[in-house]
Amino acid sequence: MANLAVFDFDRTIVDDDSDATIINRLREKKPPPEWEAGNHDWTPYMSDVFEHAYSAGLHPSDILDSIASMRPNPGIIELISTLAKEGWDVLVLTDANSVFVNHWLKVHGLQEAVTAVVTNRAFWKQDRLYIEPCMRQTTCPRCPSNLCKSIALAQWSSSRGYQRYVYSGDGRNDYCPATNLPADAIVFPRKGYPMYDLIKKTLSSPNPQIKAKVVPWDDAFTILEELFPGKTKTTKS
């Protein structure tokens, strides 16, 4: 039976946010529409941003170059490469989009190491980027309608029978799947981010919602050392 390592993309694999990277790039040319804070669903807003980018003359190569320039978190390339070499399945589960994630993975040499990417579908049409929701869910009140990571992970895993799960993330939408992982799983929340704060809060409560082992991280070498003791010295040398 295989093992599964799940990663968020923004602020987990990369040290930045892919949508924010494009929004900031667009501000240099023509400020995009502002996000309405009360809105629970990010995907329609990004669709408006991509339409705005097209009208502002931001070329696909400009967008993709900006995405490629995002720095990986320290140790993440070594971690994902080691997981693949050790026979793990690697799933990128993210509320970004398929164009951004797949382009970044390809540029940084990780596309072959990643088993699959589950995210919002995106595609180019006449130099404009379009985005479609990963799903349309109404059953999980914690998560936006376009993606509940608990639902997506359950669908992905249902026919694969994984022996072991590890989950690395940073955001509020990573907390939901973390609450559904078994006791023998490991959850890796990035320190100083919402997932870490939510896990700290629940672990201090009388009835914690997290059953899995929790190992906070500042860089991915912490995760590498937890999963493969001694590998950190090899990959850093």
C-alpha positions as CSV (number, residue, x, y, z in Angstrom):
1,M,0.0,0.0,0.0
2,A,1.3,3.5,-0.9
3,N,1.7,6.5,1.3
4,L,0.3,9.9,0.4
5,A,1.8,13.3,1.1
6,V,-0.6,16.3,0.5
7,F,0.6,19.8,0.0
8,D,-1.0,23.2,-0.3
9,F,0.6,25.4,-2.9
10,D,0.5,29.1,-1.9
11,R,2.6,29.8,1.1
12,T,3.4,26.1,1.5
13,I,5.2,24.9,-1.6
14,V,6.0,28.5,-2.6
15,D,6.7,31.3,-0.1
16,D,4.2,33.6,-1.7
17,D,0.6,33.7,-3.0
18,S,0.2,33.1,-6.7
19,D,-3.0,35.2,-7.0
20,A,-1.5,38.0,-5.0
21,T,1.6,37.9,-7.2
22,I,-0.5,38.6,-10.3
23,I,-2.6,41.2,-8.5
24,N,0.5,43.1,-7.4
25,R,2.0,42.8,-11.0
26,L,-1.3,44.2,-12.4
27,R,-1.3,47.2,-9.9
28,E,1.9,48.3,-11.7
29,K,-0.1,48.7,-15.0
30,K,-3.7,49.2,-14.0
31,P,-5.2,48.5,-10.6
32,P,-7.6,45.6,-10.6
33,P,-11.0,45.6,-8.9
34,E,-10.8,45.4,-5.1
35,W,-11.8,42.3,-3.2
36,E,-15.0,42.6,-1.1
37,A,-14.0,41.4,2.3
38,G,-17.4,39.8,3.1
39,N,-17.3,37.5,0.0
40,H,-16.6,33.9,0.9
41,D,-15.8,32.7,-2.7
42,W,-12.4,33.9,-4.1
43,T,-12.7,32.2,-7.6
44,P,-15.2,34.7,-9.2
45,Y,-13.0,37.6,-8.0
46,M,-10.0,36.1,-9.7
47,S,-12.0,35.6,-12.8
48,D,-12.6,39.3,-12.8
49,V,-8.9,40.0,-12.2
50,F,-7.9,37.9,-15.2
51,E,-10.4,39.7,-17.4
52,H,-8.9,43.0,-16.1
53,A,-5.4,41.7,-16.8
54,Y,-6.4,40.9,-20.4
55,S,-7.9,44.4,-20.9
56,A,-4.8,46.0,-19.3
57,G,-2.5,44.3,-21.9
58,L,-0.8,41.9,-19.5
59,H,0.4,39.1,-21.8
60,P,0.4,35.4,-20.8
61,S,4.2,35.4,-20.8
62,D,4.1,38.3,-18.3
63,I,1.8,36.3,-16.0
64,L,3.7,33.0,-16.3
65,D,7.0,34.7,-15.7
66,S,5.7,36.2,-12.5
67,I,4.4,32.8,-11.4
68,A,7.7,31.1,-12.2
69,S,9.6,33.7,-10.2
70,M,8.0,32.8,-6.9
71,R,10.5,31.3,-4.6
72,P,10.1,27.8,-3.2
73,N,10.0,27.5,0.6
74,P,13.4,26.3,1.8
75,G,13.7,22.5,1.6
76,I,10.5,22.0,-0.4
77,I,12.2,20.9,-3.6
78,E,14.4,18.4,-1.6
79,L,11.3,17.2,0.3
80,I,9.1,16.5,-2.7
81,S,11.9,15.0,-4.6
82,T,12.7,12.6,-1.7
83,L,9.1,11.6,-1.3
84,A,8.9,10.7,-5.0
85,K,12.1,8.7,-4.8
86,E,10.8,6.8,-1.8
87,G,7.7,5.8,-3.6
88,W,5.2,8.2,-2.0
89,D,2.3,9.6,-4.0
90,V,2.4,13.4,-3.8
91,L,-0.8,15.4,-4.2
92,V,-1.0,19.2,-4.6
93,L,-4.4,20.2,-3.2
94,T,-4.9,24.0,-3.6
95,D,-7.3,26.8,-4.2
96,A,-5.0,28.3,-6.8
97,N,-5.4,27.2,-10.4
98,S,-4.1,24.5,-12.7
99,V,-2.2,26.9,-15.0
100,F,-0.2,28.6,-12.2
101,V,0.6,25.4,-10.3
102,N,1.5,23.2,-13.3
103,H,3.7,26.0,-14.8
104,W,5.6,26.5,-11.5
105,L,6.1,22.8,-11.0
106,K,7.4,22.4,-14.5
107,V,9.8,25.3,-14.3
108,H,11.2,24.1,-11.0
109,G,11.6,20.5,-12.0
110,L,8.9,19.0,-9.8
111,Q,6.2,18.0,-12.3
112,E,7.4,14.4,-12.6
113,A,7.6,14.1,-8.8
114,V,4.0,15.2,-8.2
115,T,1.4,12.5,-8.7
116,A,-1.5,14.9,-9.3
117,V,-2.8,18.4,-8.8
118,V,-6.3,19.0,-7.6
119,T,-7.3,22.7,-8.0
120,N,-9.5,25.1,-9.9
121,R,-9.3,24.4,-13.6
122,A,-7.8,27.3,-15.7
123,F,-7.1,27.7,-19.4
124,W,-6.0,30.2,-21.9
125,K,-8.3,31.5,-24.7
126,Q,-7.1,34.2,-27.0
127,D,-4.5,35.3,-24.4
128,R,-7.0,35.6,-21.6
129,L,-6.9,33.3,-18.6
130,Y,-10.2,31.7,-17.6
131,I,-10.8,29.9,-14.3
132,E,-13.5,27.4,-13.3
133,P,-14.3,26.1,-9.8
134,C,-12.8,22.8,-8.8
135,M,-16.2,21.7,-7.5
136,R,-19.6,23.2,-6.4
137,Q,-20.1,22.0,-2.9
138,T,-22.8,23.0,-0.4
139,T,-22.2,20.4,2.4
140,C,-19.2,21.9,4.2
141,P,-19.9,25.3,5.9
142,R,-16.2,25.8,6.7
143,C,-15.1,26.0,3.1
144,P,-15.9,28.0,0.0
145,S,-18.3,26.5,-2.6
146,N,-15.5,26.0,-5.1
147,L,-13.3,23.8,-3.0
148,C,-13.6,21.8,0.3
149,K,-10.3,20.1,0.7
150,S,-11.8,17.4,2.9
151,I,-14.2,16.4,0.2
152,A,-11.5,16.6,-2.5
153,L,-9.1,14.5,-0.5
154,A,-11.7,11.9,0.3
155,Q,-12.6,11.6,-3.4
156,W,-9.0,11.3,-4.4
157,S,-8.2,8.6,-1.7
158,S,-11.4,6.6,-1.9
159,S,-10.1,4.0,-4.3
160,R,-6.4,4.1,-3.5
161,G,-6.2,2.7,0.0
162,Y,-3.3,4.6,1.3
163,Q,-1.4,3.3,4.3
164,R,-0.2,6.6,5.6
165,Y,-1.1,10.3,5.2
166,V,0.8,13.4,5.8
167,Y,-0.6,16.9,5.2
168,S,1.4,20.2,4.9
169,G,-0.4,23.5,4.7
170,D,-0.9,27.0,6.0
171,G,-4.4,28.4,5.5
172,R,-7.8,28.1,7.0
173,N,-8.9,25.8,4.2
174,D,-6.2,23.4,5.2
175,Y,-7.6,23.1,8.7
176,C,-10.8,21.3,7.5
177,P,-9.0,18.3,6.0
178,A,-6.6,18.2,9.0
179,T,-9.7,17.5,11.2
180,N,-10.5,14.4,9.2
181,L,-7.1,12.7,9.1
182,P,-6.6,9.5,11.2
183,A,-4.6,9.4,14.4
184,D,-1.6,7.8,12.6
185,A,-1.3,10.7,10.2
186,I,0.9,13.7,10.6
187,V,-0.2,17.3,10.0
188,F,2.4,19.9,9.3
189,P,1.1,23.5,9.8
190,R,3.3,26.3,8.9
191,K,4.1,28.4,11.9
192,G,2.6,31.9,12.1
193,Y,-0.3,31.1,9.7
194,P,-4.0,30.6,10.2
195,M,-3.9,26.7,10.1
196,Y,-1.3,26.8,12.9
197,D,-3.4,29.1,15.0
198,L,-6.5,27.1,14.5
199,I,-4.8,23.8,15.4
200,K,-3.2,25.4,18.5
201,K,-6.7,26.6,19.6
202,T,-8.4,23.2,19.1
203,L,-5.6,21.3,20.8
204,S,-6.0,23.4,23.9
205,S,-9.7,22.8,24.0
206,P,-11.4,20.0,26.0
207,N,-12.4,18.2,22.8
208,P,-9.7,18.7,20.2
209,Q,-10.8,18.3,16.5
210,I,-7.4,17.1,15.4
211,K,-6.5,13.4,16.0
212,A,-3.3,13.3,13.9
213,K,0.2,14.1,15.2
214,V,1.0,17.8,14.7
215,V,4.5,19.0,13.7
216,P,4.8,22.8,13.1
217,W,7.4,23.9,10.6
218,D,9.3,27.0,9.5
219,D,11.0,25.4,6.6
220,A,10.4,22.1,4.8
221,F,13.7,20.6,6.1
222,T,11.7,20.1,9.3
223,I,9.2,18.0,7.5
224,L,12.0,16.1,5.7
225,E,13.7,15.3,8.9
226,E,10.4,14.1,10.5
227,L,9.6,11.8,7.7
228,F,13.1,10.7,6.7
229,P,15.5,11.1,9.7
230,G,19.0,11.8,8.6
231,K,18.0,12.8,5.0
232,T,18.4,16.5,5.8
233,K,22.2,16.2,6.1
234,T,22.3,14.4,2.8
235,T,20.2,16.9,0.9
236,K,21.9,19.9,2.4
237,S,25.4,18.6,1.7
